[in-house]
């Protein structure tokens, strides 16, 4: 299970924020959020709120995919394949992780241009 507490480690295989009728392609890393990744995970700094978070390897991979704009289905497939975890478990955990990112204001809704 995942644990998400202010300023502590995100222990997970977690991830997806999805408002009703919307997909994670509408999410982006919030302004003022910086991250650095290495082979053990990532460190995330929210410079606007003075908070620092550490992510394990799976959380780091999910954050990298979010930064690249990957859809939820791709996140689930890649994590399930890479870490040999059942997709139904990964899907639930990905959603939890992204909800956690939203609670800590690390992601925000991407503004979509209508083209008009």
C-alpha positions in Angstrom: 0.0 0.0 0.0 1.1 3.6 -0.5 1.9 6.1 2.2 1.9 9.7 1.5 2.6 12.2 4.2 3.8 15.8 4.0 7.6 15.9 3.5 8.1 12.2 3.7 8.7 9.3 1.4 6.0 8.3 -1.1 6.1 4.5 -0.7 4.4 3.1 -3.7 3.7 1.8 -7.1 1.1 4.6 -7.1 -0.2 7.2 -9.4 -3.2 8.5 -11.3 -5.3 11.6 -10.8 -8.4 11.4 -12.9 -11.2 13.9 -12.6 -14.6 12.6 -13.8 -14.4 12.3 -17.6 -10.8 13.5 -17.7 -7.5 11.6 -18.3 -4.1 12.3 -16.8 -3.0 13.9 -20.1 -4.6 17.0 -18.6 -2.1 17.0 -15.7 1.3 18.6 -15.6 3.9 19.2 -13.0 3.0 22.3 -11.1 5.0 25.6 -11.5 7.8 25.7 -8.9 8.2 22.0 -8.7 11.7 20.7 -9.4 12.9 17.0 -9.4 16.0 15.1 -9.9 16.1 11.4 -10.6 18.8 8.7 -10.0 18.9 4.9 -10.0 17.3 4.8 -6.5 14.4 7.2 -7.0 13.9 10.9 -7.0 13.9 14.0 -4.9 11.1 16.5 -5.5 11.2 20.1 -4.3 8.3 22.4 -4.2 10.0 25.8 -4.1 6.7 27.7 -3.7 5.6 25.9 -0.5 9.1 25.0 0.9 8.5 21.2 0.8 10.8 18.4 -0.2 9.7 14.8 -1.0 11.6 11.7 -1.9 10.2 9.0 -4.2 11.2 5.4 -4.5 12.2 4.0 -7.9 8.6 3.3 -9.0 7.4 6.7 -7.9 10.3 8.2 -9.8 9.4 6.3 -13.0 5.8 7.4 -12.7 6.8 11.1 -12.3 9.1 10.9 -15.3 6.2 9.5 -17.4 3.9 12.2 -16.1 6.6 14.8 -17.1 6.6 13.3 -20.6 2.8 13.5 -20.9 2.2 9.7 -21.0 -1.4 8.5 -20.7 -2.4 6.5 -17.7 -2.7 3.3 -19.7 0.9 3.6 -20.8 2.0 4.3 -17.3 0.2 1.1 -16.1 1.6 -1.0 -18.9 5.2 0.1 -18.5 5.2 -0.2 -14.7 3.5 -3.6 -14.8 5.9 -4.9 -17.4 9.1 -3.5 -15.9 8.4 -4.5 -12.3 6.3 -7.6 -13.1 3.2 -6.5 -11.1 -0.4 -7.3 -12.1 -1.9 -4.4 -14.1 -4.9 -4.2 -11.9 -2.7 -3.5 -8.9 -0.6 -1.0 -10.8 -3.6 0.8 -12.0 -5.0 1.3 -8.5 -1.6 2.3 -7.1 -0.9 4.8 -10.0 -4.2 6.5 -9.2 -3.4 6.7 -5.5 0.0 8.2 -6.3 -1.3 10.9 -8.6 -4.0 11.8 -6.1 -1.2 12.2 -3.5 0.7 14.5 -5.9 -2.4 16.6 -6.3 -3.0 16.8 -2.5 0.5 18.1 -2.1 0.0 20.6 -5.0 2.8 19.0 -7.1 0.6 18.6 -10.2 -2.0 20.9 -11.7 -4.4 20.8 -14.6 -2.9 21.6 -17.9 -4.7 24.4 -19.7 -6.0 23.2 -23.0 -6.2 25.7 -26.0 -9.4 25.3 -27.9 -7.7 26.4 -31.1 -10.1 29.3 -31.6 
